[in-house]
Each structure stands twice: as structure tokens, then as C-alpha cells.
Amino acid sequence: MSKHSSPYSSARRRWLQTWLGACMGSLVAPRLLAQNPKSGEDDVLRLTTELVLVNVTVMDGQGNYVRGLRQEDFRIFQDGVAQRIEHFSAENAPFCAAIMIDASDSMRTKLRAARAAAAHFQSLIRADDAVAVYTFGNEVERVQDFSSARMVNPRLWELRARGRTRLYDGLRVVIEALDARPEQRRAIVLISDGADTASDTHPPAVIHEAAQADVLVYAIDLHDPQFPSRSPAEVRHAAWLAELATTTGGRYIRSPGGTHLETHFGAIVEELRAQYTIGFYPPQGYDGLTHEIRVLVRRPNVTWRARKSYT
């Protein structure tokens, strides 16, 4: 699999250049002009791709999404040092999402619910959103490319459960696909009922790639506690999924046996639409190291989630 030389793909570079020139350029233009008023396209690309973007979900004490916040309600820190917010957007921005469905042998009784939930998710999107569908069993397969249609590809209904579980390999493939997308809000919705059994990719590499690509992970665990208890490997896997979701600013969701999957999917769509996106320039530029991110929301009686690091 190819490696990225930077955390931003060429497609995202093109989008960022367009975004800069389309009225939002005031957020970064002063810095550009201060450096060189006659600088050309290369400077525009270089400066805009330096932005670190962080998506933030804010909720009140009743679990409702808090809307209507302004830039001054947020603070962001890198490695404990406050950073100036250079970009801010509130709610309703387009998103792209990749639905990942476990199609291994253990999913035989749950695959129907997973297919229906994916179709429901697709039915809720808007014209400027995009959704792809991937499966992972013996192989990682893209069942549907990114699409704004409100109906899933008919191939989804032909899925059959078989083989082992290449979950980590699948995550890496999907993260790379999302990294090539132009949208600011990018997410993986992962449905699985057990541990990885066949991947060549190691878990730390997945977390690293997710940090590079600004991807939120919503991990939906279908294991049913009424059935035989989990092996130590499955327990470790569930803990890792929870860590991946928390680190990226997503959520780890238990849905025993696949119950209420459509409800969970609808809630994820609502959350992606209610988020805030803030951006800052890293003081050291992109140095190849992993840096801690901490977001502070200056409103009483609210909680929030955001990714905790970037590379």
C-alpha cells in the first residue's frame, strides 16, 4: 500500500486552494500577505496545507448537541500551549463517511441488520455528502465508491458472510481512501462482532494513519454478551476499538447482536452535522512527530469530544 509523504493528499490540496479563494480566505490570507505579497500558488498551497483541522462535538447535560457556538467559545492547545484559531466553521458542513461491514463467517446472523443499517445511513445524506461502503472478511472489498445518491449500490444486498476477519487491513485501506477526500469532516462507521484474525497491518499503524488523515472512527461492537464469553484476544480487541474511537474523537458503541443499528446510524449522521471544525497552524510546521491536542469549550454544563493528537 502506498504511503503518503504528507498528511494531506493532492485532492485535499486542490480543495483547500479553492476554499481559500472562496470568501474564507480572510482566515489565512493575512499570514500569506505578511510573508510575501507577490508570492504565487506554491505559497498558497503550502500555507493552507499547514492547517491542522479538529472536529469537535459538543453536548449538554441531557446528551443533546449544542449548536450556535462561536469561535470565541473555543480554545485549542498543542502540547499544552494555547494556539491561535485560524479557521472556524459551525455545523452543517458536508461530510464523507465510509461504512465498514464485517463480512467474516461470524457475521452470518447479523449481516442482514448491518446491510439495512448501511442503507438507512445512505438514505439520510444530503447532496453534498458522500458515502462509501467497504467489507472485510478474507479480503477487503469496496462495495460502493463514494456517492451522494440516497440509495446504496445493489451489490450491498448480495453480501455473504464467510472467511476470517481482516479488520486492521480494512481500516488502513479505508483511511487512505478518506485521506484523498476534500471534505473537512471524514468518518469511518465500523460494524464488527469480533477480533481481527488475518491482517498484516498492526494496530499502532492504524492509529497513526487515522491521526494523519483527520478521520473520526465510530466503532459499533455487535458482540452479544448472552452468548459465550469473549476470549482474551477479543477482550483486547474491544478495548483497542474503544481507544481508537476515543483517540480520533469518535465513539465506541455497543449494539449486542446488531440491535438498534439503524438508530445508532441515524445518531451518527446527526452528530456529523452538529460538529464544529477549528483549525490552527502548528508552530513547528509538520515535523513528522505526534503532538497532543486538547480542546477547551468555554461554556458551562457542556461536554465535548475531539481527537487527541495529530501527526
N, C-alpha and C positions, 0 to 999 in steps of 0.2 A: 504494500500500500504506500502511496506517495506521502511524503512528509511536507509540511508547509514551512517555508522559510520565514514566514511572519504569521502572526495570529489573524491576519486579515487576508482574504482571498482577493483575486483581481476583480471578481464580480462586486465584492463589497467596496473595493476602492472606487469603482465606477459609480456605485450608488452614492457614496459619501461625497464624491465630487459634485454630483447633481444636487444632492441635498444642500451642500454648501452654497451653491449659486441660487437656490430657490427660496429666498427670503430668510432662511435660517442662518445664512452666512454671517450675520451680525454676531453670532456667538463665538466665531473663531476668527473672523476677518481682522479685528484689531491686532491680534497677535501676528497674523501674516503680514500686515502692512508695516507693523513696527519693525519687523525683521528686514524686509526688503520690498519697498513699494513697487518695484519693477520685476519682482520675481514671477516666474511662469508656472506652468501647470505642474511641474515636478514639486514645487514648494507647496502648492495646494494639496496635492495628494499626500505629501509627506506629513504635513501638519494635521490634516483631517484624520489620517490613519493612526496618529498618535493617541487619539481619544480612547480612553477606557470607558466603556459603557456598562452601567449596572442597572438592572431592572429590580424594582422594589415593590413588594406587595405590602399594603398597609391595611390593618383590620382593627375594628373597635372591640370592646369587651364582649359583645354579643356575636362576634365572628363575622360581622358584615364588612364589606370592603369600604374603606374610607376614600371618598372622592373629593375633588375640589381643592386639594392641597397645592401650594405654590412652591416655587424654587426655594424661597427663604425658609420654608418649613423643614428643609433637609440639610444635613451636613454629612460629609464623607471624609474618611480618613484612610490614608495608606500607611501601613506600618506604624500606626499611632499618631501620624502627623496630619493635621487638617489640610485638605486640598480645596482649591477654588473650583466650584461647579461651573463648567464651561458650556454644558448642554443640559437642557431640561425639556422633557415632553411629558404630558399628562394624559393618560387614558386613551383608549380608542385608536391607538396606533396599530397598523397592520401587524400580524404575526405569521410566522410559518411554524408548522409543527410536523414532526414525524411520529407516527404511531408505530410502535414496535410490538408485534404479537409473537409470543412464544408458540411455535408450531411443533414442539417436540412431542414425543409419544405420551407424556404425562398429561397433555392438554386435551386428550380425546373428549372428555365430558365437559370441557369448559370452552372449547373453541367456538361453539355457536354463540355464546354470550359475548365473547371477545369480538367476533365479526359484527354482531349487532351494535355493540358499543362504538366501534370504529365508524360504522355507517351513521350512527346518531351524531357523533362528533362532526363528521363531514357536513351533515345537514345544517349545522349551526353556524358555519363560517360565512364571512362576507366576501364580496367580490375582490377585495384587495388582500385577503388572507390566502394562505396556501398550505395544503396538507398532503403529505406523502404517507404511504403505508409500506412497512417492511415486515418480513417474517424471519425468524431464526429457528432452525432445527438442525438437521445435518448441514444445511447450507444457509447462508444469509441471502435473502432474496428481496428485491424491490418489487412489490406487487402493484404499486401505483406511484408514479412520479408526482412531484409537487403540482397540485392542481387547485384551482379556485372553484371548480364545479361543486355543486352541493350534493352530488351523488358519487359514491365510491366506484372505482373500477370493478366491473363484474367479476374479475379474477378473484376478488376477495372472497366471494361465496364458494369458490372452488377449493379453498384451502383444506388440507387434510393434515391431521397430526401424525407425525412419525419421526423416528430417529432421536438423536441426542440433542443437547442444548448448547448452541454456540452464542451465548448471550454477550460475552465481552467482545468477541469479534464483531457481533452485530452492532453493538454500541459504537465501536470505533468507526465502522463504515458509515453509520448514520451521522455521527458527529462531524465527520469530514464533509458529508453532503450538506449539512446545515451550515458549516463554515463557509461554503460557497454561496450562501444566500444573502441577499441585500437587506432583509428586514432586521430591525433593531431587536425585536423580540422573537427569540427562537427557542423552541422547546421540544423535548422528547417525552412522549407518553408511552411508558413501558408496561406491558402486561406479561407477567410470568408467574409460575407457581413453584419454581424450584431453583436449585443451584445450577451454575454453569458446569457442563460435563465434557466439553470438547474444544474449547477455544485455545488458540495460540497466544492471544493477547492477555497480558497480565492486568489485574485491577488497577494498580497505580498509574499505568499508561492511560487508562480510560479517564481517570480523574484529571490527569494532566491535559489531555486533549479537550475535555469539557471546559476546563479553565481557559484554555486558549480561545475556544470558539464562542464563549459567552452563552452557553446553552443551559437552560433550566431543565432539570430532569424530574418528571413526575413518575415515580415508581409504584405501580399497583401490584400488590402481592396477593395472589389468589389462593395461597395455601389455606386449607380448611383444617382448623385445629381439632375437628371431630374425627378426622382420620388419623392414622398412625403418626406418632410424633416425628419431628424432623431429626435428621442425622446431624452430627456436629458440623459437617460441611454446609448443610442447608441453613443452620443457625448462623454460621459465619457469613454466609451469602446474604441473608436477610439483613444482618447488621451492616454489611457493606452497602447494600442498596439504600438503606436509611441514611448512611453517611454521604453517599453520592448525592442524594436528593437535597440534604441539608446544605452541603458544601456549595451546590450550584444555585441555591435559592428556591428550589422546587419543593416537592412534598413526597413523603412516603405514606402510602395509603393502603390499609388492609381491606381486602374485599373477599372474605372467605368463600371459596368455591365460585367466585365470579358474580356474587350477588350485588345488586345495585350498581353495576358497572356503568350503565348509561347515566345514572345520576352523578357519579364521580366524573365522567367525561364532560357533562354539561357544566359542572362546577369549575373544571379546569379552563374551559373556554371563557367563562365569566371572569375568572381570575386574570387570564392573559389580557383581557380587555380593560381591566381595572388597574393595571400596573402603572408605575411611573418609571421613566428612564432618565437617569442622570449620567453625565459624563465629565471626566476630568483628564487633564494631561499629566501623565506620570512624570514626576520631577526628574527622574534619571533617564527618561526615554525607555524604550523596550530593551532591557539588558539581558533577557533570557532567563531571569530569575523569577521565582514565585514570590509575590508580595501579598501581604494581608490587606483585606479591605474590611472596613467597618462603617456601616451607615447608621446615622442617628436621625430620628424623626422628632422634631421639636413640637409635639402635640401631646396633651395629657391623655391618659387612658387608651393608648393605642399600642398595638404590637406590630412588628414588621419582619419581613424576610427578604434577604438579598444574598447573593453569592458572597463567599468569604475570602476569595483570593482571585488573582489573575496571574498569568504567566506571560 
